[in-house]
Amino acid sequence: MKLAALLLIAGCTQQDAEKDKVDQQQQVYQLAEPLPVYNASLERERVIGLYNARMGALQTWSVWRAIGGLIEGDCASSGYPLPYGVQLTAPDAPYNAQYTTPQAEPSGLFTNGITTDATWVFCVTDGSITPVYTEDHVTVYPYPVSVDYPTNRVVKSGAATVTLKK
């Protein structure tokens, strides 16, 4: 029992020594190569622009393909599709000391952290929006497209309805 306790203490001491060395090395890096502070972020600006565009009623065109790449379907669509796992409520409830409540997306929705190809596409037919569930890979275009099923090709056929600042 005493030997196990001594080995545990020795292991902790070695881990502490390694952590101290890593911290010391990071301090050297910080002095020699300090992390920069930027006045702006192009990536952040683009994400904000994308969220702003998504808040409007966008006309888009959706095409879904099977895993092998064969086009399975297409439609004029409204906005961008939603992952099947999107939720209105926080998925990590109940809240206590062992759980954290995730932050909602700017859209007010929560993600459940599960990666899936399952997607809701909002097809527009005769002025109505029809939700289409697919487990195929979905590509959504911000411009009209023509789908040639015999050749399995998608061709741009009009101007973009969604653009972001350069």
Chimera marker file (.cmm) of the C-alpha trace (Angstrom):
<marker_set name="trace">
<marker id="1" x="0.000" y="0.000" z="0.000" r="1" g="1" b="0" radius="0.5"/>
<marker id="2" x="2.805" y="2.404" z="0.926" r="1" g="1" b="0" radius="0.5"/>
<marker id="3" x="4.639" y="1.504" z="-2.296" r="1" g="1" b="0" radius="0.5"/>
<marker id="4" x="1.554" y="2.359" z="-4.384" r="1" g="1" b="0" radius="0.5"/>
<marker id="5" x="1.210" y="5.701" z="-2.600" r="1" g="1" b="0" radius="0.5"/>
<marker id="6" x="4.910" y="6.472" z="-3.186" r="1" g="1" b="0" radius="0.5"/>
<marker id="7" x="4.601" y="5.554" z="-6.879" r="1" g="1" b="0" radius="0.5"/>
<marker id="8" x="1.518" y="7.757" z="-7.185" r="1" g="1" b="0" radius="0.5"/>
<marker id="9" x="3.328" y="10.671" z="-5.547" r="1" g="1" b="0" radius="0.5"/>
<marker id="10" x="6.388" y="10.110" z="-7.752" r="1" g="1" b="0" radius="0.5"/>
<marker id="11" x="4.161" y="10.011" z="-10.855" r="1" g="1" b="0" radius="0.5"/>
<marker id="12" x="2.451" y="13.249" z="-9.832" r="1" g="1" b="0" radius="0.5"/>
<marker id="13" x="5.819" y="14.885" z="-9.147" r="1" g="1" b="0" radius="0.5"/>
<marker id="14" x="7.058" y="13.837" z="-12.601" r="1" g="1" b="0" radius="0.5"/>
<marker id="15" x="3.857" y="15.155" z="-14.243" r="1" g="1" b="0" radius="0.5"/>
<marker id="16" x="4.233" y="18.431" z="-12.331" r="1" g="1" b="0" radius="0.5"/>
<marker id="17" x="7.828" y="18.737" z="-13.495" r="1" g="1" b="0" radius="0.5"/>
<marker id="18" x="6.813" y="18.100" z="-17.117" r="1" g="1" b="0" radius="0.5"/>
<marker id="19" x="3.978" y="20.636" z="-16.851" r="1" g="1" b="0" radius="0.5"/>
<marker id="20" x="6.433" y="23.207" z="-15.464" r="1" g="1" b="0" radius="0.5"/>
<marker id="21" x="8.779" y="22.586" z="-18.424" r="1" g="1" b="0" radius="0.5"/>
<marker id="22" x="5.933" y="22.968" z="-20.917" r="1" g="1" b="0" radius="0.5"/>
<marker id="23" x="4.822" y="26.207" z="-19.215" r="1" g="1" b="0" radius="0.5"/>
<marker id="24" x="8.395" y="27.464" z="-19.251" r="1" g="1" b="0" radius="0.5"/>
<marker id="25" x="8.725" y="26.688" z="-22.975" r="1" g="1" b="0" radius="0.5"/>
<marker id="26" x="5.427" y="28.452" z="-23.734" r="1" g="1" b="0" radius="0.5"/>
<marker id="27" x="6.686" y="31.561" z="-21.912" r="1" g="1" b="0" radius="0.5"/>
<marker id="28" x="9.813" y="31.542" z="-24.092" r="1" g="1" b="0" radius="0.5"/>
<marker id="29" x="7.659" y="31.306" z="-27.215" r="1" g="1" b="0" radius="0.5"/>
<marker id="30" x="5.438" y="34.143" z="-25.992" r="1" g="1" b="0" radius="0.5"/>
<marker id="31" x="8.468" y="36.404" z="-25.480" r="1" g="1" b="0" radius="0.5"/>
<marker id="32" x="10.165" y="35.476" z="-28.766" r="1" g="1" b="0" radius="0.5"/>
<marker id="33" x="7.031" y="35.129" z="-30.891" r="1" g="1" b="0" radius="0.5"/>
<marker id="34" x="4.100" y="36.870" z="-29.210" r="1" g="1" b="0" radius="0.5"/>
<marker id="35" x="0.653" y="36.117" z="-30.530" r="1" g="1" b="0" radius="0.5"/>
<marker id="36" x="-0.581" y="38.930" z="-32.735" r="1" g="1" b="0" radius="0.5"/>
<marker id="37" x="-3.718" y="40.946" z="-32.050" r="1" g="1" b="0" radius="0.5"/>
<marker id="38" x="-5.728" y="41.769" z="-35.138" r="1" g="1" b="0" radius="0.5"/>
<marker id="39" x="-8.008" y="44.749" z="-35.704" r="1" g="1" b="0" radius="0.5"/>
<marker id="40" x="-10.369" y="42.708" z="-37.875" r="1" g="1" b="0" radius="0.5"/>
<marker id="41" x="-11.079" y="39.181" z="-39.037" r="1" g="1" b="0" radius="0.5"/>
<marker id="42" x="-12.141" y="38.472" z="-42.605" r="1" g="1" b="0" radius="0.5"/>
<marker id="43" x="-13.466" y="35.050" z="-41.548" r="1" g="1" b="0" radius="0.5"/>
<marker id="44" x="-15.580" y="36.588" z="-38.777" r="1" g="1" b="0" radius="0.5"/>
<marker id="45" x="-16.888" y="39.265" z="-41.165" r="1" g="1" b="0" radius="0.5"/>
<marker id="46" x="-17.904" y="36.555" z="-43.649" r="1" g="1" b="0" radius="0.5"/>
<marker id="47" x="-19.698" y="34.500" z="-40.985" r="1" g="1" b="0" radius="0.5"/>
<marker id="48" x="-21.581" y="37.625" z="-39.858" r="1" g="1" b="0" radius="0.5"/>
<marker id="49" x="-22.458" y="38.367" z="-43.496" r="1" g="1" b="0" radius="0.5"/>
<marker id="50" x="-23.671" y="34.812" z="-43.986" r="1" g="1" b="0" radius="0.5"/>
<marker id="51" x="-25.868" y="34.957" z="-40.873" r="1" g="1" b="0" radius="0.5"/>
<marker id="52" x="-27.268" y="38.323" z="-42.011" r="1" g="1" b="0" radius="0.5"/>
<marker id="53" x="-28.059" y="36.883" z="-45.448" r="1" g="1" b="0" radius="0.5"/>
<marker id="54" x="-29.669" y="33.785" z="-43.915" r="1" g="1" b="0" radius="0.5"/>
<marker id="55" x="-32.046" y="35.925" z="-41.848" r="1" g="1" b="0" radius="0.5"/>
<marker id="56" x="-33.778" y="37.027" z="-45.062" r="1" g="1" b="0" radius="0.5"/>
<marker id="57" x="-36.085" y="35.012" z="-47.302" r="1" g="1" b="0" radius="0.5"/>
<marker id="58" x="-33.466" y="33.759" z="-49.732" r="1" g="1" b="0" radius="0.5"/>
<marker id="59" x="-34.243" y="32.051" z="-52.976" r="1" g="1" b="0" radius="0.5"/>
<marker id="60" x="-31.827" y="29.160" z="-53.396" r="1" g="1" b="0" radius="0.5"/>
<marker id="61" x="-31.610" y="25.962" z="-55.436" r="1" g="1" b="0" radius="0.5"/>
<marker id="62" x="-30.909" y="22.610" z="-53.807" r="1" g="1" b="0" radius="0.5"/>
<marker id="63" x="-29.519" y="19.423" z="-55.313" r="1" g="1" b="0" radius="0.5"/>
<marker id="64" x="-29.012" y="16.204" z="-53.375" r="1" g="1" b="0" radius="0.5"/>
<marker id="65" x="-26.749" y="13.334" z="-54.364" r="1" g="1" b="0" radius="0.5"/>
<marker id="66" x="-26.430" y="9.768" z="-53.172" r="1" g="1" b="0" radius="0.5"/>
<marker id="67" x="-23.178" y="8.673" z="-51.556" r="1" g="1" b="0" radius="0.5"/>
<marker id="68" x="-21.896" y="7.482" z="-54.952" r="1" g="1" b="0" radius="0.5"/>
<marker id="69" x="-22.481" y="10.970" z="-56.434" r="1" g="1" b="0" radius="0.5"/>
<marker id="70" x="-25.615" y="10.258" z="-58.485" r="1" g="1" b="0" radius="0.5"/>
<marker id="71" x="-28.097" y="13.143" z="-58.393" r="1" g="1" b="0" radius="0.5"/>
<marker id="72" x="-31.201" y="11.935" z="-56.560" r="1" g="1" b="0" radius="0.5"/>
<marker id="73" x="-33.297" y="15.125" z="-56.597" r="1" g="1" b="0" radius="0.5"/>
<marker id="74" x="-33.414" y="18.896" z="-56.881" r="1" g="1" b="0" radius="0.5"/>
<marker id="75" x="-35.733" y="21.800" z="-56.262" r="1" g="1" b="0" radius="0.5"/>
<marker id="76" x="-36.000" y="25.551" z="-56.089" r="1" g="1" b="0" radius="0.5"/>
<marker id="77" x="-35.617" y="26.151" z="-52.363" r="1" g="1" b="0" radius="0.5"/>
<marker id="78" x="-36.086" y="28.724" z="-49.654" r="1" g="1" b="0" radius="0.5"/>
<marker id="79" x="-32.954" y="29.559" z="-47.686" r="1" g="1" b="0" radius="0.5"/>
<marker id="80" x="-30.266" y="27.108" z="-46.737" r="1" g="1" b="0" radius="0.5"/>
<marker id="81" x="-31.111" y="23.627" z="-45.457" r="1" g="1" b="0" radius="0.5"/>
<marker id="82" x="-31.095" y="22.683" z="-41.798" r="1" g="1" b="0" radius="0.5"/>
<marker id="83" x="-29.215" y="19.737" z="-40.337" r="1" g="1" b="0" radius="0.5"/>
<marker id="84" x="-31.661" y="17.160" z="-39.008" r="1" g="1" b="0" radius="0.5"/>
<marker id="85" x="-30.165" y="17.493" z="-35.504" r="1" g="1" b="0" radius="0.5"/>
<marker id="86" x="-31.018" y="21.191" z="-35.076" r="1" g="1" b="0" radius="0.5"/>
<marker id="87" x="-33.125" y="21.799" z="-31.973" r="1" g="1" b="0" radius="0.5"/>
<marker id="88" x="-35.191" y="24.561" z="-30.391" r="1" g="1" b="0" radius="0.5"/>
<marker id="89" x="-33.976" y="23.705" z="-26.883" r="1" g="1" b="0" radius="0.5"/>
<marker id="90" x="-30.563" y="23.130" z="-25.338" r="1" g="1" b="0" radius="0.5"/>
<marker id="91" x="-29.624" y="19.458" z="-25.840" r="1" g="1" b="0" radius="0.5"/>
<marker id="92" x="-27.522" y="19.110" z="-22.655" r="1" g="1" b="0" radius="0.5"/>
<marker id="93" x="-30.309" y="19.596" z="-20.103" r="1" g="1" b="0" radius="0.5"/>
<marker id="94" x="-30.601" y="19.166" z="-17.146" r="1" g="1" b="0" radius="0.5"/>
<marker id="95" x="-28.271" y="21.878" z="-15.935" r="1" g="1" b="0" radius="0.5"/>
<marker id="96" x="-26.084" y="21.168" z="-12.902" r="1" g="1" b="0" radius="0.5"/>
<marker id="97" x="-22.424" y="21.276" z="-11.957" r="1" g="1" b="0" radius="0.5"/>
<marker id="98" x="-21.549" y="18.445" z="-14.377" r="1" g="1" b="0" radius="0.5"/>
<marker id="99" x="-23.286" y="19.892" z="-17.437" r="1" g="1" b="0" radius="0.5"/>
<marker id="100" x="-23.011" y="23.149" z="-19.270" r="1" g="1" b="0" radius="0.5"/>
<marker id="101" x="-25.808" y="24.738" z="-21.215" r="1" g="1" b="0" radius="0.5"/>
<marker id="102" x="-24.641" y="25.275" z="-24.780" r="1" g="1" b="0" radius="0.5"/>
<marker id="103" x="-24.890" y="28.650" z="-26.416" r="1" g="1" b="0" radius="0.5"/>
<marker id="104" x="-27.551" y="29.048" z="-29.076" r="1" g="1" b="0" radius="0.5"/>
<marker id="105" x="-26.569" y="29.904" z="-32.622" r="1" g="1" b="0" radius="0.5"/>
<marker id="106" x="-27.383" y="33.484" z="-33.701" r="1" g="1" b="0" radius="0.5"/>
<marker id="107" x="-30.504" y="31.978" z="-35.305" r="1" g="1" b="0" radius="0.5"/>
<marker id="108" x="-31.719" y="30.978" z="-31.827" r="1" g="1" b="0" radius="0.5"/>
<marker id="109" x="-31.297" y="27.260" z="-32.571" r="1" g="1" b="0" radius="0.5"/>
<marker id="110" x="-29.092" y="24.692" z="-30.872" r="1" g="1" b="0" radius="0.5"/>
<marker id="111" x="-27.039" y="21.914" z="-32.407" r="1" g="1" b="0" radius="0.5"/>
<marker id="112" x="-26.926" y="18.512" z="-30.784" r="1" g="1" b="0" radius="0.5"/>
<marker id="113" x="-23.286" y="17.819" z="-31.649" r="1" g="1" b="0" radius="0.5"/>
<marker id="114" x="-24.121" y="14.723" z="-33.686" r="1" g="1" b="0" radius="0.5"/>
<marker id="115" x="-22.730" y="14.677" z="-37.201" r="1" g="1" b="0" radius="0.5"/>
<marker id="116" x="-25.178" y="13.367" z="-39.762" r="1" g="1" b="0" radius="0.5"/>
<marker id="117" x="-25.961" y="13.792" z="-43.437" r="1" g="1" b="0" radius="0.5"/>
<marker id="118" x="-29.660" y="13.965" z="-42.611" r="1" g="1" b="0" radius="0.5"/>
<marker id="119" x="-30.963" y="17.336" z="-43.771" r="1" g="1" b="0" radius="0.5"/>
<marker id="120" x="-34.213" y="19.265" z="-44.173" r="1" g="1" b="0" radius="0.5"/>
<marker id="121" x="-34.415" y="21.037" z="-47.543" r="1" g="1" b="0" radius="0.5"/>
<marker id="122" x="-37.205" y="23.591" z="-47.940" r="1" g="1" b="0" radius="0.5"/>
<marker id="123" x="-38.466" y="23.143" z="-51.506" r="1" g="1" b="0" radius="0.5"/>
<marker id="124" x="-40.668" y="25.823" z="-53.037" r="1" g="1" b="0" radius="0.5"/>
<marker id="125" x="-43.535" y="24.554" z="-55.180" r="1" g="1" b="0" radius="0.5"/>
<marker id="126" x="-46.355" y="26.800" z="-56.389" r="1" g="1" b="0" radius="0.5"/>
<marker id="127" x="-45.590" y="29.359" z="-53.686" r="1" g="1" b="0" radius="0.5"/>
<marker id="128" x="-45.684" y="26.790" z="-50.862" r="1" g="1" b="0" radius="0.5"/>
<marker id="129" x="-42.691" y="25.553" z="-48.896" r="1" g="1" b="0" radius="0.5"/>
<marker id="130" x="-42.466" y="21.783" z="-48.652" r="1" g="1" b="0" radius="0.5"/>
<marker id="131" x="-39.924" y="20.338" z="-46.211" r="1" g="1" b="0" radius="0.5"/>
<marker id="132" x="-38.019" y="17.467" z="-47.828" r="1" g="1" b="0" radius="0.5"/>
<marker id="133" x="-36.026" y="15.141" z="-45.581" r="1" g="1" b="0" radius="0.5"/>
<marker id="134" x="-32.968" y="13.588" z="-47.176" r="1" g="1" b="0" radius="0.5"/>
<marker id="135" x="-29.967" y="11.623" z="-45.972" r="1" g="1" b="0" radius="0.5"/>
<marker id="136" x="-28.140" y="12.340" z="-49.211" r="1" g="1" b="0" radius="0.5"/>
<marker id="137" x="-25.428" y="14.970" z="-49.542" r="1" g="1" b="0" radius="0.5"/>
<marker id="138" x="-27.055" y="18.353" z="-50.223" r="1" g="1" b="0" radius="0.5"/>
<marker id="139" x="-25.535" y="21.237" z="-52.159" r="1" g="1" b="0" radius="0.5"/>
<marker id="140" x="-27.402" y="24.538" z="-52.086" r="1" g="1" b="0" radius="0.5"/>
<marker id="141" x="-26.693" y="27.160" z="-54.694" r="1" g="1" b="0" radius="0.5"/>
<marker id="142" x="-27.393" y="30.891" z="-54.321" r="1" g="1" b="0" radius="0.5"/>
<marker id="143" x="-28.288" y="31.054" z="-58.018" r="1" g="1" b="0" radius="0.5"/>
<marker id="144" x="-30.576" y="29.125" z="-60.360" r="1" g="1" b="0" radius="0.5"/>
<marker id="145" x="-29.241" y="25.830" z="-61.674" r="1" g="1" b="0" radius="0.5"/>
<marker id="146" x="-30.266" y="23.390" z="-64.363" r="1" g="1" b="0" radius="0.5"/>
<marker id="147" x="-29.883" y="19.726" z="-63.535" r="1" g="1" b="0" radius="0.5"/>
<marker id="148" x="-29.100" y="17.323" z="-66.352" r="1" g="1" b="0" radius="0.5"/>
<marker id="149" x="-29.994" y="13.942" z="-64.887" r="1" g="1" b="0" radius="0.5"/>
<marker id="150" x="-28.743" y="11.825" z="-67.844" r="1" g="1" b="0" radius="0.5"/>
<marker id="151" x="-25.223" y="13.317" z="-67.534" r="1" g="1" b="0" radius="0.5"/>
<marker id="152" x="-25.418" y="13.822" z="-63.745" r="1" g="1" b="0" radius="0.5"/>
<marker id="153" x="-24.374" y="17.476" z="-64.092" r="1" g="1" b="0" radius="0.5"/>
<marker id="154" x="-25.466" y="20.737" z="-62.497" r="1" g="1" b="0" radius="0.5"/>
<marker id="155" x="-25.053" y="23.937" z="-64.519" r="1" g="1" b="0" radius="0.5"/>
<marker id="156" x="-25.432" y="27.515" z="-63.288" r="1" g="1" b="0" radius="0.5"/>
<marker id="157" x="-28.313" y="29.151" z="-65.143" r="1" g="1" b="0" radius="0.5"/>
<marker id="158" x="-28.733" y="32.614" z="-63.648" r="1" g="1" b="0" radius="0.5"/>
<marker id="159" x="-27.418" y="35.365" z="-61.399" r="1" g="1" b="0" radius="0.5"/>
<marker id="160" x="-26.741" y="34.937" z="-57.687" r="1" g="1" b="0" radius="0.5"/>
<marker id="161" x="-29.510" y="35.921" z="-55.293" r="1" g="1" b="0" radius="0.5"/>
<marker id="162" x="-27.101" y="36.035" z="-52.341" r="1" g="1" b="0" radius="0.5"/>
<marker id="163" x="-23.794" y="37.898" z="-52.234" r="1" g="1" b="0" radius="0.5"/>
<marker id="164" x="-21.451" y="38.995" z="-49.452" r="1" g="1" b="0" radius="0.5"/>
<marker id="165" x="-19.084" y="41.951" z="-49.242" r="1" g="1" b="0" radius="0.5"/>
<marker id="166" x="-15.589" y="41.424" z="-50.642" r="1" g="1" b="0" radius="0.5"/>
<link id1="1" id2="2" r="1" g="1" b="0" radius="0.2"/>
<link id1="2" id2="3" r="1" g="1" b="0" radius="0.2"/>
<link id1="3" id2="4" r="1" g="1" b="0" radius="0.2"/>
<link id1="4" id2="5" r="1" g="1" b="0" radius="0.2"/>
<link id1="5" id2="6" r="1" g="1" b="0" radius="0.2"/>
<link id1="6" id2="7" r="1" g="1" b="0" radius="0.2"/>
<link id1="7" id2="8" r="1" g="1" b="0" radius="0.2"/>
<link id1="8" id2="9" r="1" g="1" b="0" radius="0.2"/>
<link id1="9" id2="10" r="1" g="1" b="0" radius="0.2"/>
<link id1="10" id2="11" r="1" g="1" b="0" radius="0.2"/>
<link id1="11" id2="12" r="1" g="1" b="0" radius="0.2"/>
<link id1="12" id2="13" r="1" g="1" b="0" radius="0.2"/>
<link id1="13" id2="14" r="1" g="1" b="0" radius="0.2"/>
<link id1="14" id2="15" r="1" g="1" b="0" radius="0.2"/>
<link id1="15" id2="16" r="1" g="1" b="0" radius="0.2"/>
<link id1="16" id2="17" r="1" g="1" b="0" radius="0.2"/>
<link id1="17" id2="18" r="1" g="1" b="0" radius="0.2"/>
<link id1="18" id2="19" r="1" g="1" b="0" radius="0.2"/>
<link id1="19" id2="20" r="1" g="1" b="0" radius="0.2"/>
<link id1="20" id2="21" r="1" g="1" b="0" radius="0.2"/>
<link id1="21" id2="22" r="1" g="1" b="0" radius="0.2"/>
<link id1="22" id2="23" r="1" g="1" b="0" radius="0.2"/>
<link id1="23" id2="24" r="1" g="1" b="0" radius="0.2"/>
<link id1="24" id2="25" r="1" g="1" b="0" radius="0.2"/>
<link id1="25" id2="26" r="1" g="1" b="0" radius="0.2"/>
<link id1="26" id2="27" r="1" g="1" b="0" radius="0.2"/>
<link id1="27" id2="28" r="1" g="1" b="0" radius="0.2"/>
<link id1="28" id2="29" r="1" g="1" b="0" radius="0.2"/>
<link id1="29" id2="30" r="1" g="1" b="0" radius="0.2"/>
<link id1="30" id2="31" r="1" g="1" b="0" radius="0.2"/>
<link id1="31" id2="32" r="1" g="1" b="0" radius="0.2"/>
<link id1="32" id2="33" r="1" g="1" b="0" radius="0.2"/>
<link id1="33" id2="34" r="1" g="1" b="0" radius="0.2"/>
<link id1="34" id2="35" r="1" g="1" b="0" radius="0.2"/>
<link id1="35" id2="36" r="1" g="1" b="0" radius="0.2"/>
<link id1="36" id2="37" r="1" g="1" b="0" radius="0.2"/>
<link id1="37" id2="38" r="1" g="1" b="0" radius="0.2"/>
<link id1="38" id2="39" r="1" g="1" b="0" radius="0.2"/>
<link id1="39" id2="40" r="1" g="1" b="0" radius="0.2"/>
<link id1="40" id2="41" r="1" g="1" b="0" radius="0.2"/>
<link id1="41" id2="42" r="1" g="1" b="0" radius="0.2"/>
<link id1="42" id2="43" r="1" g="1" b="0" radius="0.2"/>
<link id1="43" id2="44" r="1" g="1" b="0" radius="0.2"/>
<link id1="44" id2="45" r="1" g="1" b="0" radius="0.2"/>
<link id1="45" id2="46" r="1" g="1" b="0" radius="0.2"/>
<link id1="46" id2="47" r="1" g="1" b="0" radius="0.2"/>
<link id1="47" id2="48" r="1" g="1" b="0" radius="0.2"/>
<link id1="48" id2="49" r="1" g="1" b="0" radius="0.2"/>
<link id1="49" id2="50" r="1" g="1" b="0" radius="0.2"/>
<link id1="50" id2="51" r="1" g="1" b="0" radius="0.2"/>
<link id1="51" id2="52" r="1" g="1" b="0" radius="0.2"/>
<link id1="52" id2="53" r="1" g="1" b="0" radius="0.2"/>
<link id1="53" id2="54" r="1" g="1" b="0" radius="0.2"/>
<link id1="54" id2="55" r="1" g="1" b="0" radius="0.2"/>
<link id1="55" id2="56" r="1" g="1" b="0" radius="0.2"/>
<link id1="56" id2="57" r="1" g="1" b="0" radius="0.2"/>
<link id1="57" id2="58" r="1" g="1" b="0" radius="0.2"/>
<link id1="58" id2="59" r="1" g="1" b="0" radius="0.2"/>
<link id1="59" id2="60" r="1" g="1" b="0" radius="0.2"/>
<link id1="60" id2="61" r="1" g="1" b="0" radius="0.2"/>
<link id1="61" id2="62" r="1" g="1" b="0" radius="0.2"/>
<link id1="62" id2="63" r="1" g="1" b="0" radius="0.2"/>
<link id1="63" id2="64" r="1" g="1" b="0" radius="0.2"/>
<link id1="64" id2="65" r="1" g="1" b="0" radius="0.2"/>
<link id1="65" id2="66" r="1" g="1" b="0" radius="0.2"/>
<link id1="66" id2="67" r="1" g="1" b="0" radius="0.2"/>
<link id1="67" id2="68" r="1" g="1" b="0" radius="0.2"/>
<link id1="68" id2="69" r="1" g="1" b="0" radius="0.2"/>
<link id1="69" id2="70" r="1" g="1" b="0" radius="0.2"/>
<link id1="70" id2="71" r="1" g="1" b="0" radius="0.2"/>
<link id1="71" id2="72" r="1" g="1" b="0" radius="0.2"/>
<link id1="72" id2="73" r="1" g="1" b="0" radius="0.2"/>
<link id1="73" id2="74" r="1" g="1" b="0" radius="0.2"/>
<link id1="74" id2="75" r="1" g="1" b="0" radius="0.2"/>
<link id1="75" id2="76" r="1" g="1" b="0" radius="0.2"/>
<link id1="76" id2="77" r="1" g="1" b="0" radius="0.2"/>
<link id1="77" id2="78" r="1" g="1" b="0" radius="0.2"/>
<link id1="78" id2="79" r="1" g="1" b="0" radius="0.2"/>
<link id1="79" id2="80" r="1" g="1" b="0" radius="0.2"/>
<link id1="80" id2="81" r="1" g="1" b="0" radius="0.2"/>
<link id1="81" id2="82" r="1" g="1" b="0" radius="0.2"/>
<link id1="82" id2="83" r="1" g="1" b="0" radius="0.2"/>
<link id1="83" id2="84" r="1" g="1" b="0" radius="0.2"/>
<link id1="84" id2="85" r="1" g="1" b="0" radius="0.2"/>
<link id1="85" id2="86" r="1" g="1" b="0" radius="0.2"/>
<link id1="86" id2="87" r="1" g="1" b="0" radius="0.2"/>
<link id1="87" id2="88" r="1" g="1" b="0" radius="0.2"/>
<link id1="88" id2="89" r="1" g="1" b="0" radius="0.2"/>
<link id1="89" id2="90" r="1" g="1" b="0" radius="0.2"/>
<link id1="90" id2="91" r="1" g="1" b="0" radius="0.2"/>
<link id1="91" id2="92" r="1" g="1" b="0" radius="0.2"/>
<link id1="92" id2="93" r="1" g="1" b="0" radius="0.2"/>
<link id1="93" id2="94" r="1" g="1" b="0" radius="0.2"/>
<link id1="94" id2="95" r="1" g="1" b="0" radius="0.2"/>
<link id1="95" id2="96" r="1" g="1" b="0" radius="0.2"/>
<link id1="96" id2="97" r="1" g="1" b="0" radius="0.2"/>
<link id1="97" id2="98" r="1" g="1" b="0" radius="0.2"/>
<link id1="98" id2="99" r="1" g="1" b="0" radius="0.2"/>
<link id1="99" id2="100" r="1" g="1" b="0" radius="0.2"/>
<link id1="100" id2="101" r="1" g="1" b="0" radius="0.2"/>
<link id1="101" id2="102" r="1" g="1" b="0" radius="0.2"/>
<link id1="102" id2="103" r="1" g="1" b="0" radius="0.2"/>
<link id1="103" id2="104" r="1" g="1" b="0" radius="0.2"/>
<link id1="104" id2="105" r="1" g="1" b="0" radius="0.2"/>
<link id1="105" id2="106" r="1" g="1" b="0" radius="0.2"/>
<link id1="106" id2="107" r="1" g="1" b="0" radius="0.2"/>
<link id1="107" id2="108" r="1" g="1" b="0" radius="0.2"/>
<link id1="108" id2="109" r="1" g="1" b="0" radius="0.2"/>
<link id1="109" id2="110" r="1" g="1" b="0" radius="0.2"/>
<link id1="110" id2="111" r="1" g="1" b="0" radius="0.2"/>
<link id1="111" id2="112" r="1" g="1" b="0" radius="0.2"/>
<link id1="112" id2="113" r="1" g="1" b="0" radius="0.2"/>
<link id1="113" id2="114" r="1" g="1" b="0" radius="0.2"/>
<link id1="114" id2="115" r="1" g="1" b="0" radius="0.2"/>
<link id1="115" id2="116" r="1" g="1" b="0" radius="0.2"/>
<link id1="116" id2="117" r="1" g="1" b="0" radius="0.2"/>
<link id1="117" id2="118" r="1" g="1" b="0" radius="0.2"/>
<link id1="118" id2="119" r="1" g="1" b="0" radius="0.2"/>
<link id1="119" id2="120" r="1" g="1" b="0" radius="0.2"/>
<link id1="120" id2="121" r="1" g="1" b="0" radius="0.2"/>
<link id1="121" id2="122" r="1" g="1" b="0" radius="0.2"/>
<link id1="122" id2="123" r="1" g="1" b="0" radius="0.2"/>
<link id1="123" id2="124" r="1" g="1" b="0" radius="0.2"/>
<link id1="124" id2="125" r="1" g="1" b="0" radius="0.2"/>
<link id1="125" id2="126" r="1" g="1" b="0" radius="0.2"/>
<link id1="126" id2="127" r="1" g="1" b="0" radius="0.2"/>
<link id1="127" id2="128" r="1" g="1" b="0" radius="0.2"/>
<link id1="128" id2="129" r="1" g="1" b="0" radius="0.2"/>
<link id1="129" id2="130" r="1" g="1" b="0" radius="0.2"/>
<link id1="130" id2="131" r="1" g="1" b="0" radius="0.2"/>
<link id1="131" id2="132" r="1" g="1" b="0" radius="0.2"/>
<link id1="132" id2="133" r="1" g="1" b="0" radius="0.2"/>
<link id1="133" id2="134" r="1" g="1" b="0" radius="0.2"/>
<link id1="134" id2="135" r="1" g="1" b="0" radius="0.2"/>
<link id1="135" id2="136" r="1" g="1" b="0" radius="0.2"/>
<link id1="136" id2="137" r="1" g="1" b="0" radius="0.2"/>
<link id1="137" id2="138" r="1" g="1" b="0" radius="0.2"/>
<link id1="138" id2="139" r="1" g="1" b="0" radius="0.2"/>
<link id1="139" id2="140" r="1" g="1" b="0" radius="0.2"/>
<link id1="140" id2="141" r="1" g="1" b="0" radius="0.2"/>
<link id1="141" id2="142" r="1" g="1" b="0" radius="0.2"/>
<link id1="142" id2="143" r="1" g="1" b="0" radius="0.2"/>
<link id1="143" id2="144" r="1" g="1" b="0" radius="0.2"/>
<link id1="144" id2="145" r="1" g="1" b="0" radius="0.2"/>
<link id1="145" id2="146" r="1" g="1" b="0" radius="0.2"/>
<link id1="146" id2="147" r="1" g="1" b="0" radius="0.2"/>
<link id1="147" id2="148" r="1" g="1" b="0" radius="0.2"/>
<link id1="148" id2="149" r="1" g="1" b="0" radius="0.2"/>
<link id1="149" id2="150" r="1" g="1" b="0" radius="0.2"/>
<link id1="150" id2="151" r="1" g="1" b="0" radius="0.2"/>
<link id1="151" id2="152" r="1" g="1" b="0" radius="0.2"/>
<link id1="152" id2="153" r="1" g="1" b="0" radius="0.2"/>
<link id1="153" id2="154" r="1" g="1" b="0" radius="0.2"/>
<link id1="154" id2="155" r="1" g="1" b="0" radius="0.2"/>
<link id1="155" id2="156" r="1" g="1" b="0" radius="0.2"/>
<link id1="156" id2="157" r="1" g="1" b="0" radius="0.2"/>
<link id1="157" id2="158" r="1" g="1" b="0" radius="0.2"/>
<link id1="158" id2="159" r="1" g="1" b="0" radius="0.2"/>
<link id1="159" id2="160" r="1" g="1" b="0" radius="0.2"/>
<link id1="160" id2="161" r="1" g="1" b="0" radius="0.2"/>
<link id1="161" id2="162" r="1" g="1" b="0" radius="0.2"/>
<link id1="162" id2="163" r="1" g="1" b="0" radius="0.2"/>
<link id1="163" id2="164" r="1" g="1" b="0" radius="0.2"/>
<link id1="164" id2="165" r="1" g="1" b="0" radius="0.2"/>
<link id1="165" id2="166" r="1" g="1" b="0" radius="0.2"/>
</marker_set>
